[in-house]
Amino acid sequence: MSQPTQGLAGLDAESLGMILDSIRGFAEENLPDDRLLELDRTHEFPEETVRGMCTELGIQLLFIPEAYGGMGAGAFDVYRVCELLASIDLAVATGVFATFLGSDPILFGGTEEQKARWLGAIAERGLLMAYAASEPEAGSDLGALRTTATPVVENGAVTRYRINGAKMWITNGGYADLYSVLVLAPGGPTWFILEKGADGLDHGVPEDKHGIRASNTAALSFADVFIPAGDLVGLVEGQGLVQAQKVFGYTRLMVAAFGLGAGWAALERAARYSTTRIQGGGPLSQKQGFTHKLLVPHACALESGRAFIEETAMRLDAGEGTLNTEGAIAKYLSTEAGNAAADAAIQALGGYGYVREYMVEKIRRDVRITTIYEGTSEIMEMTIARDRWQIHLKTRGRHYHDEAVALDALHAASPTVGADVAAAASRSLAELLERARVRRLTRHQHVLFRLGELIARVEGAGALARRAADALAGKLPEKGGGRLAPEGLAAASRVNARDTAARLAGEGMRWAIGAGGVGPAERAAFEQALGLAALHEAQAGLIEDMDRVAGALYQSVEA
Ligand SMILES: Cc1cc2nc3c(=O)[nH]c(=O)nc-3n(C[C@H](O)[C@H](O)[C@H](O)COP(=O)(O)OP(=O)(O)OC[C@H]3O[C@@H](n4cnc5c(N)ncnc54)[C@H](O)[C@@H]3O)c2cc1C
């Protein structure tokens, strides 16, 4: 039995299923492996195919509300679609994503008239968009942007703006029909919508990239580009960064789904390969030294990312707000896991992994971008740490203790999902944060960022334990994804919770001591406060659970 997602924004399960099937069918016909490898080799943007996804499949209709001619899909639907697209090809997924992203300033900041005009055109004509925020000198720090919009006053009113400057790394930069451009107006950063072919707008040659080579990434230049004042998104200057902030929860979730899709695509190839590759007298799939290093930890980490994505998507669809920090956690967990999984997949295929033909080499290069664009992993660590630090202060150190209490309750109701271990890790985190507060350890940026990582892991462990409990109770969302059967997912949750506990025990101690927060005479007491003995004790049974995850993984790839 599965849980309907009624009451939430978005499509019904049947419609989503039909869309996913039609994307699979389209990909089988248009994007077989040999074509993908050729596009990668020649670094050619498959314009017709990406446009075909709009004109034939109507993929752009997903993110456009029904009022403007779209289907009004929710965050959960978009996560499933992004995961699937990324499992096919991350370059094509990125081309599609740029239109999703490009239209967001309109969706979240446009006037009714602007939404009707531009979203209506995207829905009807399947226009390709580009989202032009980054600049040569402004990447992570968008506040440093230098492209300017100077008002042109005619008869006492601002009728137009003159845009000058440059953008860098713009996906679809050479092909878009419409550009969302973030520029500095006198009132502050402001979005404008610019049409292809505007006088003074030019684009550079496609960047010759490490991965996603079939996506088009180009610089843009603006030399006295005139744009009507009515094309300023929302008609009020200075709202640009606020409008961009409004969608981070949602857009980071999409990139999180990219990490998930690409990571699982690599992992599945590795798992399948290992069932037929005979070494040392038997298939690799039967060798723990292979499976427990190269497959199992990655399946667990990816499913922790998925659990966090699904929780966040449902909360977004329930209208809980922008959820920027949750989007950051989802992105951080899933894209780091996707990278690690793809890297391990190369190793799993040995020499075959290192050549292009077997695809995992390409997936590894492609997925690398997901920890860079839409906010780097380090910026995610900072975002997560800063936000949760505030919560720690506001709750006087109670927050992660309260989370632990909730996880203990989950353990009482569902004792096989590792919620007790996740609770121990959460308690340990609360103590670590408190030590960091008392000894002012976050004055070291590195410590702040490492706390960001540990926070994400602890929250991911909690999310996976909840998801595993739902799976055992037959209560997973009807529209949900996932690879492992409920018992396998429970084992994955136990492994993941233990991994989180081990990180707290190792990294928590390391940075607290390393930053001068625990003197030799205080060590024993601090170890007790962190619950070090319990974190170590929690490792009992780990190998057996890894065996179970391996079993569930092979069952899923054979299914
Ligand atoms: C293929 C590709 C496609 C892209 N598509 C788009 C697009 O469509 N639209 C768009 O607007 N942009 C796009 N980008 C740009 C992308 O979002 C930026 O590259 C990204 O935000 C990082 O900015 P940066 O490259 O300037 O790196 P920087 O910000 O200079 O970062 C360099 C390194 O420093 C770290 N760092 C940065 N700030 C801090 C800090 N305060 N403290 C500690 N460490 C820090 C970063 O984590 C990173 O490791 C794309 C990039 C690529 C490569």
The ligand as a MOL file (V3000), in Angstrom:
LIG
                    3D

  0  0  0     0  0            999 V3000
M  V30 BEGIN CTAB
M  V30 COUNTS 53 58 0 0 0
M  V30 BEGIN ATOM
M  V30 1 C 28.6460 23.9590 -16.9260 0
M  V30 2 C 28.1730 25.1320 -16.1420 0
M  V30 3 C 26.8840 25.6150 -16.3280 0
M  V30 4 C 26.4500 26.7320 -15.6130 0
M  V30 5 N 25.2100 27.2510 -15.8740 0
M  V30 6 C 24.8630 28.4590 -15.3190 0
M  V30 7 C 23.6690 29.1130 -15.7190 0
M  V30 8 O 22.8930 28.6180 -16.5510 0
M  V30 9 N 23.3950 30.3140 -15.1840 0
M  V30 10 C 24.2190 30.9130 -14.2700 0
M  V30 11 O 23.9050 32.0100 -13.8290 0
M  V30 12 N 25.3630 30.3080 -13.8660 0
M  V30 13 C 25.7110 29.1030 -14.3730 0
M  V30 14 N 26.8850 28.4930 -14.0020 0
M  V30 15 C 27.7450 29.1470 -13.0220 0
M  V30 16 C 27.8020 28.4520 -11.6860 0
M  V30 17 O 26.5970 28.6270 -10.9890 0
M  V30 18 C 29.0270 28.9960 -10.9400 0
M  V30 19 O 30.1730 28.4720 -11.5910 0
M  V30 20 C 29.0230 28.6220 -9.4870 0
M  V30 21 O 28.0210 29.3190 -8.8000 0
M  V30 22 C 30.3710 28.9220 -8.8090 0
M  V30 23 O 30.8030 30.2100 -9.0850 0
M  V30 24 P 32.2950 30.4560 -9.6240 0
M  V30 25 O 32.5110 29.5750 -10.7870 0
M  V30 26 O 32.4750 31.9130 -9.8200 0
M  V30 27 O 33.2220 29.9520 -8.4620 0
M  V30 28 P 33.6290 30.7580 -7.1510 0
M  V30 29 O 32.4490 31.3560 -6.5240 0
M  V30 30 O 34.7800 31.6450 -7.4570 0
M  V30 31 O 34.1350 29.5570 -6.2470 0
M  V30 32 C 35.4140 28.9330 -6.3950 0
M  V30 33 C 35.6280 28.0140 -5.1970 0
M  V30 34 O 35.6250 28.7810 -3.9870 0
M  V30 35 C 34.6320 28.3150 -3.0870 0
M  V30 36 N 34.0470 29.4900 -2.4110 0
M  V30 37 C 33.3180 30.4790 -2.9700 0
M  V30 38 N 32.9460 31.3730 -2.0360 0
M  V30 39 C 33.4500 30.9430 -0.8680 0
M  V30 40 C 33.4110 31.4540 0.4640 0
M  V30 41 N 32.7540 32.5690 0.7850 0
M  V30 42 N 34.0510 30.7480 1.4210 0
M  V30 43 C 34.7040 29.6060 1.1430 0
M  V30 44 N 34.7670 29.0760 -0.1020 0
M  V30 45 C 34.1470 29.7480 -1.1010 0
M  V30 46 C 33.6250 27.5960 -3.9650 0
M  V30 47 O 32.9020 26.6190 -3.2330 0
M  V30 48 C 34.5320 26.9770 -5.0210 0
M  V30 49 O 35.0780 25.7840 -4.5420 0
M  V30 50 C 27.3210 27.3520 -14.6820 0
M  V30 51 C 28.6070 26.8380 -14.4750 0
M  V30 52 C 29.0380 25.7590 -15.2040 0
M  V30 53 C 30.4630 25.2780 -15.0050 0
M  V30 END ATOM
M  V30 BEGIN BOND
M  V30 1 1 1 2
M  V30 2 1 2 3
M  V30 3 2 2 52
M  V30 4 2 3 4
M  V30 5 1 4 5
M  V30 6 1 4 50
M  V30 7 2 5 6
M  V30 8 1 6 7
M  V30 9 1 6 13
M  V30 10 2 7 8
M  V30 11 1 7 9
M  V30 12 1 9 10
M  V30 13 2 10 11
M  V30 14 1 10 12
M  V30 15 2 12 13
M  V30 16 1 13 14
M  V30 17 1 14 15
M  V30 18 1 14 50
M  V30 19 1 15 16
M  V30 20 1 16 17
M  V30 21 1 16 18
M  V30 22 1 18 19
M  V30 23 1 18 20
M  V30 24 1 20 21
M  V30 25 1 20 22
M  V30 26 1 22 23
M  V30 27 1 23 24
M  V30 28 2 24 25
M  V30 29 1 24 26
M  V30 30 1 24 27
M  V30 31 1 27 28
M  V30 32 2 28 29
M  V30 33 1 28 30
M  V30 34 1 28 31
M  V30 35 1 31 32
M  V30 36 1 32 33
M  V30 37 1 33 34
M  V30 38 1 33 48
M  V30 39 1 34 35
M  V30 40 1 35 36
M  V30 41 1 35 46
M  V30 42 1 36 37
M  V30 43 1 36 45
M  V30 44 2 37 38
M  V30 45 1 38 39
M  V30 46 1 39 40
M  V30 47 2 39 45
M  V30 48 1 40 41
M  V30 49 2 40 42
M  V30 50 1 42 43
M  V30 51 2 43 44
M  V30 52 1 44 45
M  V30 53 1 46 47
M  V30 54 1 46 48
M  V30 55 1 48 49
M  V30 56 2 50 51
M  V30 57 1 51 52
M  V30 58 1 52 53
M  V30 END BOND
M  V30 END CTAB
M  END
